Amino acid sequence: MTKAIFMIGAASALVLSAPAMATELVANGSFETGNTSGWKVTSTSGTAPQVIAYGQASGYPTGAFGEAVPAGTGNFGLLFSSDTANPDRLWQMVNVVKDMIYTISFDYYVPLNGYSNPYDATLALFAGNTQLGSTIQTGSAGGAAPQQWYTFTTNYTATSNGNVKLGLQFNGLGSTAADFVVDNISMTQAVPEPATWAMMIAGFGIAGASLRRRKTVLSFA
């Protein structure tokens, strides 16, 4: 029993020293290709979503209408800007496993020039036809303030095996409306934390040691 406890402790120490790993399911989530490679864009407006470079004040479609957006993750982000009620969508298919829990997140920024427009804009995250989390709104006092980076994070439990459409939907609520820049879109299924693995190993080890001890006692009966 003492030997088993020693081995459990040693294995647990090794597990605890290792970082938790996660598999990234989103392709080109930070737009570092400089384009929307890996994504599908659906737009019915004259200002379709465009990848822009940070830290430069060019006009649309290579910049945020003359406003230099500070860097989010890397060198590029995606600008949503539309003055119609018809939504713009950015999406890709990701492969999921039924009943698995996934963490989905993205960063977003509100340019000041868009915020100053007369109408609000909204941004929402979807998996298939299901909206995940709350709708983000900007352009008014009650919404996201301009010239700040924010992070949106939520969890999603897959209801079936196979591909699901993961995407963002942007709506301008009038002409002219506010804008969003998004970056670092991520979807991961995290491997259990080291402490969780350690507890599992300890549980299996103690159970195994107990069974061996019981077998030894019975063999002398």
Phi, psi and omega in degrees: 000318180297319178297320179296318180295320178299316181293323177297316180298318180296316179295320180296320179297319178296318180295316182295334180281348182265139179285154175289141181248153178221146179262123180277126183262343184270133177267133176057042182290342178253006174058030182285357170285347184082008179207187182264029176306133182091349182245159169249139179241127176243119183214137176245007182260170179280348180240078182293157177305136182225144173281129180238156176270144179282158171072020178221150191250043178280167179276173175296139014261004182265352180211181184267060175055044175089001179255129178281117180270128179293154186299137171266257173254114179083214188250349187225153171217175181248127181265124169261125179207111182210137181252023178241161179284346178287130186287148167260139182231142174236125185205163171207161179270134176235148183266127184234164179244131183306136177073357175285146179259130181241146174258126180241134180212160171201158175258148177217153184223145180247108177296145183293321183295323176289322180299329182281353178291162187294334189243152177285170172221156180232157179220131182222148180257136181229146165238111190064231178262008184260123175284137180251120180076190184272158173286134177269133180232145176214164180113349178224170186300331182276354183259192180295131180288153183282164174058039174221146171269138177234161174236128176256128180224137176208168176250152180222128176257120182293136181262354179201168175274148174116199184277142173227145181277115177256127183197169175248142177237125181249137175229125166272131188266015177166181180243114006256155188240171179289167182237163171228146165246132180240152182203165171055047177285127189219144173219118184228151169249106187285139170287145180309145178300154179307321180298324178294315177300319182298317179296321179296316179298316180298318180297314179295320182295316180295319179298318180295319179296321179295319179294319179295320180295319180295321180295321180295317179297315181295328183290340178266357183287000000 
